Amino acid sequence: MKLRTIDVTILLILGLLCVARATWGIFKDINVKLSSANSVTGRVINSGIIQIDKATFKSKKYKTVFALTLENSDEKFAVERGTDVCNYLNSQIQPGDTVKVFYRQSTSEYNTFVFQIEKGQRTLADIKEYQKGQAKMIVLMYVFGFAILGGLLAWYLNEKKKSKLAATEFDLLIQKTYENR
């Protein structure tokens, strides 16, 4: 297969980005400790199940989340762990309740990097559930990244082998030409 330089460059960058994002996710989302995470305790102003924009390149898509805002925080928190968790949180957290949210900073309108939510002595959304969801994404990113990089390496070695064979054949042709003189 003939690949242009731009194709190889794009695939190389894509593969490296996948591996880099997966590695970054391990340090930021999987190995996070609640003691080092940002946290805020406050009274709930708004809470409920909503649809928020999902980042895609092709079309506008939405994901269902449980969202809440606290009176002493500028963050809009959104928990994205499936409809069952959203329904459970919706039944457990009402405006006026006091909750503690563990999270990491986000630049999005809704911060979906919510590790854990506690109400009183109860944990309503556990960090282990968050880490499990992130682990799936990280594994996929590693698989895609290494598949792309492995494919590029195989292509490169094959091209190198072809050029070596072509050079050897050319040398033999030159040698035969000189012998026939």
Backbone hydrogen bonds, N-H to C=O, Kabsch-Sander energy under -0.5 kcal/mol:
donor,donor_aa,acceptor,acceptor_aa,energy
3,L,1,M,-0.6
8,V,4,R,-2.3
9,T,5,T,-2.5
10,I,6,I,-2.5
11,L,7,D,-2.6
12,L,8,V,-2.6
13,I,9,T,-2.6
14,L,10,I,-2.7
15,G,11,L,-2.7
16,L,12,L,-2.5
17,L,13,I,-2.6
18,C,14,L,-2.2
19,V,15,G,-2.1
20,A,16,L,-2.7
21,R,17,L,-2.9
22,A,18,C,-2.1
23,T,19,V,-2.3
24,W,20,A,-2.7
25,G,21,R,-2.3
26,I,22,A,-1.6
27,F,23,T,-1.5
28,K,24,W,-2.5
29,D,25,G,-2.7
30,I,25,G,-1.5
31,N,26,I,-2.4
36,S,33,K,-1.4
37,A,33,K,-0.8
37,A,34,L,-0.5
38,N,103,Y,-1.5
40,V,101,V,-1.9
42,G,99,V,-2.4
44,V,97,D,-3.2
45,I,69,T,-2.9
46,N,69,T,-0.9
48,G,67,A,-1.9
50,I,48,G,-0.5
50,I,65,V,-2.5
52,I,63,K,-2.4
54,K,61,K,-3.0
56,T,54,K,-0.6
61,K,54,K,-0.7
61,K,59,S,-0.6
63,K,52,I,-2.4
65,V,50,I,-2.6
66,F,79,V,-2.2
67,A,48,G,-3.1
67,A,65,V,-0.7
68,L,77,F,-2.3
69,T,46,N,-2.1
70,L,75,E,-0.6
71,E,43,R,-2.5
73,S,70,L,-1.5
77,F,68,L,-2.3
77,F,75,E,-0.6
78,A,111,N,-2.5
79,V,66,F,-3.0
80,E,78,A,-0.6
81,R,79,V,-0.6
86,C,82,G,-2.0
87,N,83,T,-2.9
88,Y,84,D,-2.3
89,L,85,V,-2.9
90,N,86,C,-2.4
91,S,87,N,-1.6
92,Q,88,Y,-1.4
93,I,89,L,-2.5
94,Q,92,Q,-0.5
96,G,44,V,-2.6
97,D,94,Q,-2.3
99,V,42,G,-2.4
99,V,97,D,-0.5
100,K,118,E,-2.9
101,V,40,V,-2.8
102,F,116,Q,-3.0
103,Y,38,N,-2.7
104,R,113,F,-1.7
111,N,76,K,-3.3
112,T,110,Y,-0.9
114,V,112,T,-1.2
115,F,102,F,-2.0
115,F,113,F,-0.7
116,Q,102,F,-1.3
117,I,125,A,-1.9
118,E,100,K,-2.8
119,K,122,R,-2.7
122,R,119,K,-2.0
124,L,117,I,-2.5
124,L,122,R,-0.7
125,A,117,I,-1.5
129,E,126,D,-0.5
130,Y,126,D,-1.3
131,Q,127,I,-2.8
132,K,128,K,-2.1
133,G,129,E,-1.9
134,Q,130,Y,-2.2
135,A,131,Q,-2.4
136,K,132,K,-1.5
137,M,133,G,-1.3
138,I,134,Q,-2.4
139,V,135,A,-2.5
140,L,136,K,-2.1
141,M,137,M,-2.4
142,Y,138,I,-2.4
143,V,139,V,-2.7
144,F,140,L,-2.8
145,G,141,M,-2.6
146,F,142,Y,-3.0
147,A,143,V,-2.2
148,I,144,F,-2.4
149,L,145,G,-2.5
150,G,146,F,-2.8
151,G,147,A,-2.4
152,L,148,I,-2.3
153,L,149,L,-2.3
154,A,150,G,-2.6
155,W,151,G,-2.5
156,Y,152,L,-2.7
157,L,153,L,-2.7
158,N,154,A,-2.2
159,E,155,W,-2.5
160,K,156,Y,-2.5
161,K,157,L,-2.3
162,K,158,N,-2.5
163,S,159,E,-2.4
164,K,160,K,-2.0
165,L,161,K,-2.4
166,A,162,K,-2.6
167,A,163,S,-2.2
168,T,164,K,-2.2
169,E,165,L,-2.6
170,F,166,A,-2.2
171,D,167,A,-2.4
172,L,168,T,-2.3
173,L,169,E,-2.1
174,I,170,F,-2.3
175,Q,171,D,-2.5
176,K,172,L,-2.5
177,T,173,L,-1.9
178,Y,174,I,-2.2
179,E,175,Q,-2.0
180,N,176,K,-1.9
181,R,178,Y,-0.7
